[in-house]
Amino acid sequence: MSGDIVGVWDVSLSDGVYRIEFEHGTTTGKRVIYINGKEVLRRDWMFKLVGKETFSIGSTDTKATINIEAITGFSYEYTLEINGKSLQTFLDNRSKISKTWVLKLDGADYRIVLEKDTMDVWCNGQKMETMGEFTENGSETHFALGNRECCIKATTSGRKRNGIVHSLLVDGIGIEEAIE
């Protein structure tokens, strides 16, 4: 990576957190996109300095677009869109449809994500094998991390505004939700 980095964004998806870096050489016309430090797109000698660059992120091939717009003279604005939405709108929607927990077990770091719309569970970028069951208070989704028993409980909050509350238990112990 050279000194032409003009934009850096962190994007949280179910399969991980991705750092996107954009390099724009306004004198050479060069455009380079890095995801987690790895070059994924390079264009040299682009004579049109404004425009869009579209690429995919993560194992689910989430669509991302960097927009390059001229502001005044030779200054530019760079914005990132995910699935056609601004990054902020995407992250706001994501916080409504997913829950994330970050924990350390037996010396290893884990990032567990529940997709509330599909009830899929992801751990460190891998979709987990789960077993769901209904209980008299809601539902439970069971999975294992090594020899640890994990369960995501979905129960009603009793308040219409709050809806369903999801909580993660590892070996019966509650884990605090992460703020991403």
N, C-alpha and C positions, 0 to 999 in steps of 0.2 A: 504494500500500500504506500502511496506517495502522499505528498502534502496537499493534494487537491481535494481532500474529503470536505464536502460541503453540507452533508446531512447525515445524521445518525438517529436511528429510531429503534426502540425495543418493542417487539410484538409478542404478546403471550397468546399461544395457541394451545389446544389440548395436548399436542405431542411435544411441547417444549416452549421455551422462550428464545426468540430469535433476535439477534442484533443485526440490523440492516445498515450498511454504510454505503454512501453514494459519493463517488469521485467524479468531478466535472472539470475538465480542463478547458476553460473558455478560450484559451489561445490555440490549443491543439484540436479542440472539438472532441476530445476523448470523454467517454462515459464508461464507468466501471461500477458494478454493483457487487458488494461482498455480503454474504450471509454468514454470521459467526466467524468472520475472518477469512472465509473461503470465497474466491472469485467465482461468481455464477454468470456474469454477463460482462462483455467488453466490446465496446465499439470505438474504433479509432477514426480520426479524421472526419468527424461529423460536421458538415458545414452549416447545418441548421442547429443553432445552439439551444433553441427551445423545443418543447415537444414532450413526449411520454416514453417511458421505458416500462414494459410489463414483464413480469417474471413470476415464478411460483415459489411458495415458502412451505416447508415442512412435508411430512409424509402424506398429508391429505391434499397436496398441491393447491394450497390456498392462493388465490390470485392477488397479486400486489402490483401497484402501478406507482411510479414516481413521476410526478408532473413537474416540468421545468418551465417556469414562466419568467419573462423579462419584466422587471419592475421599472427601472430607469436606466438608460444608457447601457452600462455593462454590469449592472447588478441583477441578480436572479433570485427567485423564490422557489424553494423545493418543497413539495408536499407529497405525503405518502397516503395512498388509498389502499384499503384492504377490502376485497370483494365489492368494489365499487363504492365504498363508503369512506369518508375521511377517517383517519386513524382514531381520532377521539370518539367519533360515533361508533365505530367498530368496537372499540374497547368498552364503551358504555353498554352496548348491546350484549357483548360477551359476558360482562359481569352479571347480567340478568339471566343468561341461559347456562351459566357454568358456575361451579364452586371449585376452589383450589385449596389444597392443604400442602404445606411443606413441612417435612419432618426428618429427623435423623433416627435411624434404627440400626442397632448393631454396628455403628460406625459408618454407615452409608447414608447418603442424602437421598430423599425421595420427594418427588413432586407429583401429587395425586390430583387428578382433575376429573370431576363428574360433569358430563354434559347432560343437563336436566331434561332437554327435549328428547334425547334418545336413551338416556340412562346408561350410556357408555362410560366406562371408567378407564382412564389412561394413567399410567405410571411411568415416569421418566421416558416419555415418548413411545411407549408400547401400549397398545390396546389390551386391556386385561380380560382374562376369561372370568366371567362372573356368573353368579347364580342368584336370581331374584325370588323373593317370596313375599306374599302379603301377610300382614299381621293385623291384629285388631286395632292397632294405633296408626297404621299406614303401611309402609313397605320397607324391606331390608334387602340390600344388595351385598352379597358376600363375595369375597375374593381373598387371595393369599399373597403375602409378600414374604417369600422364603418360607420359613416355618411359622410365621405370624398370621393369625386370623384377623381379617379386616372386615368391617361391616359399615356400610353407609346407610343410616336410618333416615327415612323420609316420613316425617310426622306433621300433622297439622298444627299450626301455631295457635289456633283458636280465634285468630283475627283475620278477617277477610283481606285486609291491607297487606299483611305479612305473608299470607298464603302458607306454603309448605316449607318446613325447616329441614335442612339436610345436615346431618352431623356424622363425622367419621369416628369410628371406634377401632382401635388397634389393641387386640387382646383385651377388649372390654374397657379400655381407657380412652376417654374423649380427647380429640386432637383439635386445637384451635385452627380456625380457618385463616388462610393467608390473604392478605390484601395485595392484589396485583394491579 
